[in-house]
Amino acid sequence: MGGLNGMYQTNTVTKGTEFVIPSYNQFDAGPFLFVKKSLQKLEIAGGIRYDVRQFNNKALFTKPDPVTGFDKPVYGVDTVGAYNPFYLYKHTFSGASGSLGLSYRFSNKFSAKGNIGRGYRSPNISEISTNGIHPGTNTFQKGNLNLKPEFNLQEDIGVNFNSQHVTIDASIFNNVINNYIYNQKTGSSFGLNTILDTFQFVAANAHLYGGELSVDRHPHPFDWLHFENSLSLVYGNNEGISGGPKLSDSAKYLPQIPPFHTISELRANIKSLSPGIKNAFIKVQFEYYAAQKRAYLADGTETPTRGYNLFNAGLGADFVNHKGENVVTFIISGDNLFNTVYQSNMSRLKYFEPYPSDPRPYHGIYNMGRNLSFKLIIPLNFSGKTG
């Protein structure tokens, strides 16, 4: 099987009053080829692809509008003394990617798989050309015109066991990435009458590895009862620039890497609770997030994050009429029922600090506390038919 897909995108910012990215045109195209072969218990699949991305970013000059006070684009002779946030930039990125995977079925219950692949990703408009205040994180974000495409080589292996009363999936992976793009704090700047942290996209070689495990147990004779457990672990090491200086201990880890995480859920499914109530369920869930001490500490880009536990629960059911037709589905959900105070290391709002004199030992915006939600799903029938 083969094909070609792509995209043409255009963005115009000159009609606005805030300029974080420039006006630009982007064209993507990628032909691909995919093959699959089954040999009794063995399945082989592989594919190749070649991607091209063409950027055409336009220059921009701005001056404050004397009437509104907002910045406005200026042209021609008016550009003298104007602010020039974006420069003319044209570039074409290209690269090949491919993968080969094997899956072997030892029995009806047990199988194993392995994959090796080379990936490619070109920088996006934000990573290349951003130059302005990011209102969602209260930071000044800068792009990098010198970024190159990311290329990686990943290997992963996994096993699957699926029987009547238990399902187990386990996998591990190893991923080496060249020109891995990440966001680094570079200093401070002024904006909106306050001091903002300045971040810029940079690149280095990276090594990510880890694994996942999930177990779903529904013991005999209680097939309606499910005990689901999953865990995931990812380590991210910053390998620096090839031939560059040795990294300090504060920069040896990659930023924005999730910590060790587990979820356990006990769920009861009841197909028929009464003649008018079907497909009922009730569940309780426990989430554990370990402390993330492997943070990118250089220049204050990240700080370590404490671990935390979350307890969630929910119940729901379908309410049906005398014909067995679903009239309404009602669901109640409760998240973080014990109102745990916590911050996720994946949240940029952890570093959003609107109160410099805040007396709390941990600054920034916290994640959501106790949250209760009620959902009604009412099926609509516009055909005029019933039954």
C-alpha positions as CSV (number, residue, x, y, z in Angstrom):
1,M,0.0,0.0,0.0
2,G,1.3,3.4,-0.9
3,G,0.1,7.0,-0.9
4,L,0.8,10.7,-0.5
5,N,-0.6,13.1,2.0
6,G,0.2,16.7,2.8
7,M,-1.1,20.1,3.9
8,Y,-1.0,23.7,2.9
9,Q,-1.4,26.2,5.7
10,T,-1.4,30.0,5.7
11,N,-1.6,32.3,8.8
12,T,-2.1,36.1,8.8
13,V,-1.5,38.0,12.0
14,T,-1.6,41.6,10.7
15,K,-5.3,42.0,11.6
16,G,-4.6,41.4,15.3
17,T,-3.1,43.4,18.0
18,E,-0.8,40.8,19.6
19,F,2.0,39.2,17.6
20,V,3.5,36.0,19.0
21,I,4.1,34.2,15.7
22,P,4.6,35.8,12.3
23,S,2.4,35.5,9.2
24,Y,3.6,32.5,7.3
25,N,2.9,29.9,4.6
26,Q,3.6,26.2,5.3
27,F,3.5,23.3,2.8
28,D,3.9,19.7,3.9
29,A,4.1,16.6,1.6
30,G,5.0,13.0,2.3
31,P,4.9,10.0,0.0
32,F,4.8,6.7,1.9
33,L,4.8,2.9,1.3
34,F,3.5,0.3,3.7
35,V,3.7,-3.5,3.4
36,K,2.4,-6.4,5.6
37,K,2.9,-10.1,5.3
38,S,1.4,-12.9,7.4
39,L,3.3,-16.3,7.7
40,Q,1.0,-18.4,9.8
41,K,2.0,-17.4,13.4
42,L,4.4,-14.7,12.3
43,E,3.4,-11.2,11.0
44,I,5.8,-8.8,9.4
45,A,5.0,-5.1,8.8
46,G,7.2,-2.3,7.5
47,G,7.0,1.0,5.9
48,I,9.0,4.0,4.6
49,R,8.2,7.7,4.2
50,Y,9.8,10.8,3.0
51,D,8.6,14.2,4.3
52,V,9.2,17.7,3.1
53,R,8.2,20.9,4.9
54,Q,8.6,24.3,3.4
55,F,8.4,27.4,5.5
56,N,7.9,30.9,4.3
57,N,7.7,33.3,7.2
58,K,7.1,37.0,6.6
59,A,8.8,39.9,8.2
60,L,6.8,42.3,10.5
61,F,7.4,45.8,11.8
62,T,5.1,47.3,14.5
63,K,4.5,50.6,16.3
64,P,2.0,51.5,19.0
65,D,-1.3,52.9,17.7
66,P,-1.6,56.5,19.1
67,V,-5.4,56.0,19.4
68,T,-5.8,52.5,20.9
69,G,-2.3,52.0,22.4
70,F,-2.1,48.6,20.9
71,D,0.7,47.6,18.5
72,K,-0.2,47.8,14.8
73,P,1.7,46.7,11.7
74,V,3.5,49.4,9.8
75,Y,5.0,49.3,6.2
76,G,7.3,51.3,4.0
77,V,8.9,54.4,5.4
78,D,6.9,53.9,8.6
79,T,9.2,51.1,9.5
80,V,12.0,53.5,10.5
81,G,12.4,53.2,14.2
82,A,9.7,50.5,14.4
83,Y,10.0,47.3,16.4
84,N,10.9,44.3,14.2
85,P,9.8,41.1,16.0
86,F,9.9,38.8,13.0
87,Y,12.3,38.5,10.1
88,L,11.9,37.1,6.6
89,Y,12.7,33.4,6.8
90,K,12.5,30.7,4.2
91,H,13.6,27.2,4.7
92,T,12.9,23.7,3.5
93,F,13.2,20.7,5.9
94,S,13.2,17.1,4.7
95,G,13.9,13.7,6.0
96,A,13.2,10.0,5.7
97,S,11.6,7.7,8.2
98,G,10.8,4.0,8.3
99,S,10.0,1.1,10.5
100,L,10.1,-2.7,10.7
101,G,7.9,-4.8,13.1
102,L,7.5,-8.4,13.9
103,S,4.7,-10.1,15.8
104,Y,4.7,-13.8,16.7
105,R,1.7,-15.7,18.2
106,F,2.9,-18.5,20.4
107,S,-0.6,-19.6,21.2
108,N,-4.2,-18.2,21.3
109,K,-3.3,-16.5,24.6
110,F,0.3,-15.4,24.3
111,S,2.1,-13.3,21.7
112,A,5.2,-11.1,21.5
113,K,6.2,-8.2,19.2
114,G,9.3,-6.2,18.4
115,N,9.8,-3.0,16.4
116,I,12.7,-0.9,15.2
117,G,12.1,2.5,13.6
118,R,13.7,5.7,12.4
119,G,11.6,8.8,12.9
120,Y,11.7,12.3,11.6
121,R,10.1,15.6,12.8
122,S,10.7,19.0,11.5
123,P,10.4,22.1,13.7
124,N,7.1,23.8,13.8
125,I,6.3,27.5,13.5
126,S,6.3,28.1,17.3
127,E,9.7,26.5,17.7
128,I,11.2,28.5,14.9
129,S,9.7,31.9,15.0
130,T,7.9,32.7,18.3
131,N,8.8,36.1,19.7
132,G,6.4,37.5,22.2
133,I,4.5,37.1,25.5
134,H,2.7,33.7,26.0
135,P,-0.4,34.8,27.9
136,G,-1.2,31.3,29.0
137,T,2.0,30.9,31.0
138,N,3.0,34.5,31.6
139,T,6.4,34.0,29.9
140,F,8.2,35.6,27.1
141,Q,8.7,32.9,24.5
142,K,11.4,33.0,21.8
143,G,11.9,30.7,18.8
144,N,15.1,29.6,17.2
145,L,15.8,30.0,13.5
146,N,18.8,27.6,13.7
147,L,16.8,24.5,14.7
148,K,17.3,21.4,12.6
149,P,14.9,18.4,12.2
150,E,14.7,15.8,14.8
151,F,15.8,12.2,13.9
152,N,15.5,9.3,16.1
153,L,16.1,5.5,16.3
154,Q,13.8,3.5,18.6
155,E,13.6,-0.1,19.5
156,D,10.8,-1.6,21.5
157,I,9.7,-5.1,22.5
158,G,6.5,-6.2,24.1
159,V,4.4,-9.3,25.2
160,N,0.7,-9.8,25.5
161,F,-1.2,-12.5,27.4
162,N,-5.0,-12.6,27.1
163,S,-7.1,-15.3,28.7
164,Q,-10.8,-15.4,29.9
165,H,-10.0,-13.9,33.3
166,V,-6.8,-11.9,32.9
167,T,-5.1,-9.6,30.3
168,I,-1.5,-8.5,30.6
169,D,0.4,-6.2,28.3
170,A,4.1,-5.3,28.9
171,S,6.6,-3.4,26.8
172,I,9.9,-1.6,27.1
173,F,11.5,0.9,24.7
174,N,14.8,2.6,24.0
175,N,14.8,5.9,22.0
176,V,17.9,7.9,20.9
177,I,17.0,11.3,19.4
178,N,19.3,13.8,17.5
179,N,18.4,17.5,17.7
180,Y,15.7,16.9,20.3
181,I,13.9,20.3,20.7
182,Y,13.0,21.5,24.2
183,N,12.2,24.8,26.0
184,Q,14.9,26.3,28.1
185,K,14.8,29.3,30.4
186,T,17.3,31.9,29.4
187,G,16.7,34.9,31.7
188,S,14.1,37.5,32.3
189,S,12.5,40.3,30.3
190,F,10.0,43.1,30.9
191,G,6.4,43.1,29.7
192,L,3.0,44.2,30.9
193,N,4.6,46.2,33.6
194,T,6.1,43.1,35.2
195,I,9.1,40.9,34.9
196,L,8.6,37.8,32.8
197,D,10.7,34.6,32.5
198,T,12.2,34.3,29.1
199,F,12.2,30.8,27.4
200,Q,13.8,29.8,24.1
201,F,13.6,26.6,22.1
202,V,17.0,24.9,21.9
203,A,18.1,21.4,20.7
204,A,20.4,18.7,21.9
205,N,20.9,15.0,21.6
206,A,18.6,13.0,23.9
207,H,18.1,9.5,25.3
208,L,14.7,8.3,26.4
209,Y,13.9,4.8,27.7
210,G,11.3,3.2,29.9
211,G,8.3,0.8,29.8
212,E,4.6,0.2,30.4
213,L,2.7,-2.5,32.1
214,S,-1.1,-3.1,32.3
215,V,-3.0,-5.9,34.0
216,D,-6.8,-6.4,33.8
217,R,-8.1,-9.0,36.2
218,H,-11.7,-10.2,36.2
219,P,-11.8,-13.3,38.5
220,H,-14.1,-16.3,38.0
221,P,-16.9,-16.4,38.8
222,F,-17.1,-12.6,39.1
223,D,-16.6,-11.7,35.4
224,W,-18.6,-8.5,36.0
225,L,-15.8,-7.3,38.3
226,H,-12.7,-5.7,36.8
227,F,-9.5,-4.8,38.6
228,E,-7.4,-2.8,36.2
229,N,-3.8,-1.7,36.9
230,S,-1.3,0.1,34.8
231,L,2.1,1.7,35.3
232,S,4.4,3.7,33.1
233,L,8.0,4.9,33.5
234,V,10.1,7.2,31.3
235,Y,13.6,8.4,31.9
236,G,14.9,11.3,29.8
237,N,18.7,12.1,29.7
238,N,20.1,15.2,28.0
239,E,23.2,14.1,26.0
240,G,24.2,17.6,25.0
241,I,25.5,18.7,21.6
242,S,27.9,16.4,19.7
243,G,31.4,17.8,20.2
244,G,30.1,20.4,22.6
245,P,31.0,21.1,26.2
246,K,30.2,18.7,28.9
247,L,26.9,19.3,30.5
248,S,26.6,20.3,34.2
249,D,24.7,18.1,36.6
250,S,21.8,20.7,36.6
251,A,21.3,20.1,32.8
252,K,21.7,16.3,32.6
253,Y,18.0,15.5,32.5
254,L,15.4,16.6,29.9
255,P,12.6,18.9,30.9
256,Q,8.9,18.0,30.9
257,I,9.4,14.3,31.4
258,P,6.5,12.6,33.4
259,P,7.4,10.8,36.6
260,F,6.7,7.2,37.5
261,H,2.9,6.8,37.4
262,T,0.4,4.1,38.3
263,I,-3.4,3.8,38.1
264,S,-5.5,1.1,39.8
265,E,-9.2,0.9,39.2
266,L,-11.9,-1.4,40.6
267,R,-15.0,-1.4,38.5
268,A,-18.2,-3.4,38.7
269,N,-20.4,-3.6,35.5
270,I,-24.0,-4.8,36.0
271,K,-25.8,-5.4,32.7
272,S,-29.3,-5.4,34.3
273,L,-30.0,-3.8,37.6
274,S,-33.8,-3.7,37.2
275,P,-36.3,-3.7,34.3
276,G,-35.7,0.0,33.9
277,I,-32.0,0.3,34.6
278,K,-29.4,-1.3,32.4
279,N,-25.6,-1.2,31.9
280,A,-25.0,0.1,35.4
281,F,-21.4,0.6,36.7
282,I,-19.6,1.8,39.8
283,K,-15.9,2.3,40.1
284,V,-13.2,3.6,42.5
285,Q,-9.8,4.7,41.2
286,F,-6.4,5.4,42.8
287,E,-3.7,7.3,41.0
288,Y,-0.1,7.6,42.2
289,Y,2.5,10.0,40.8
290,A,6.0,9.7,42.2
291,A,8.2,12.7,42.9
292,Q,10.0,13.9,39.9
293,K,13.6,14.7,41.0
294,R,15.1,14.2,37.6
295,A,14.4,17.8,36.6
296,Y,16.2,20.2,34.2
297,L,17.5,22.6,36.9
298,A,19.8,24.7,34.6
299,D,18.8,28.4,34.6
300,G,15.8,27.6,36.8
301,T,14.0,26.0,33.9
302,E,12.4,23.4,36.1
303,T,12.2,22.6,39.8
304,P,11.7,19.2,41.4
305,T,8.1,18.2,42.0
306,R,6.6,16.4,45.0
307,G,4.7,13.1,44.6
308,Y,1.0,12.8,45.2
309,N,-2.0,10.5,45.3
310,L,-5.4,11.1,43.9
311,F,-8.7,9.2,44.6
312,N,-11.5,9.2,42.1
313,A,-14.9,7.5,41.9
314,G,-17.9,7.3,39.6
315,L,-21.2,5.6,38.9
316,G,-23.7,5.6,36.1
317,A,-26.4,3.7,34.3
318,D,-28.8,3.6,31.3
319,F,-32.4,4.2,32.0
320,V,-34.7,2.4,29.5
321,N,-38.4,2.4,28.7
322,H,-40.7,-0.7,28.6
323,K,-39.4,-1.5,25.1
324,G,-35.8,-1.6,26.3
325,E,-34.9,1.6,24.5
326,N,-32.4,3.9,26.1
327,V,-34.1,7.1,27.4
328,V,-31.2,8.7,29.2
329,T,-27.8,7.9,30.5
330,F,-26.8,9.3,33.9
331,I,-23.2,9.5,35.1
332,I,-21.7,10.9,38.3
333,S,-18.0,11.4,38.5
334,G,-15.7,12.6,41.3
335,D,-12.1,13.5,40.9
336,N,-9.5,14.2,43.6
337,L,-12.2,13.4,46.2
338,F,-9.8,14.0,49.2
339,N,-9.0,17.5,47.8
340,T,-5.3,16.8,47.6
341,V,-3.1,19.9,47.1
342,Y,-0.6,19.1,44.4
343,Q,1.2,20.4,41.3
344,S,2.0,18.3,38.2
345,N,5.5,18.6,36.9
346,M,3.9,18.6,33.4
347,S,2.0,21.8,34.0
348,R,3.6,25.0,32.9
349,L,1.2,26.8,35.3
350,K,3.4,25.5,38.1
351,Y,5.7,28.3,37.3
352,F,3.0,31.0,36.8
353,E,3.5,33.2,39.8
354,P,1.3,36.2,39.9
355,Y,2.0,36.9,43.6
356,P,5.7,37.5,44.2
357,S,5.1,37.9,48.0
358,D,3.1,34.7,48.2
359,P,3.8,33.1,51.7
360,R,3.1,29.5,50.5
361,P,6.1,27.2,50.5
362,Y,5.3,26.1,47.0
363,H,4.5,28.8,44.5
364,G,2.7,28.8,41.2
365,I,-0.8,27.7,40.3
366,Y,-1.9,24.4,41.8
367,N,-3.8,21.7,39.9
368,M,-7.6,21.3,40.3
369,G,-8.9,20.3,43.7
370,R,-12.1,18.2,44.4
371,N,-14.3,18.2,41.3
372,L,-17.8,16.6,41.0
373,S,-19.5,16.3,37.6
374,F,-22.9,15.2,36.6
375,K,-23.6,14.1,33.0
376,L,-26.9,13.4,31.2
377,I,-26.8,11.8,27.8
378,I,-30.2,11.9,26.0
379,P,-30.4,10.1,22.7
380,L,-32.3,11.9,20.0
381,N,-34.3,10.2,17.2
382,F,-35.2,12.4,14.2
383,S,-36.3,9.5,12.0
384,G,-39.7,9.3,13.5
385,K,-39.3,5.5,13.9
386,T,-39.3,3.6,17.2
387,G,-38.4,0.1,18.2
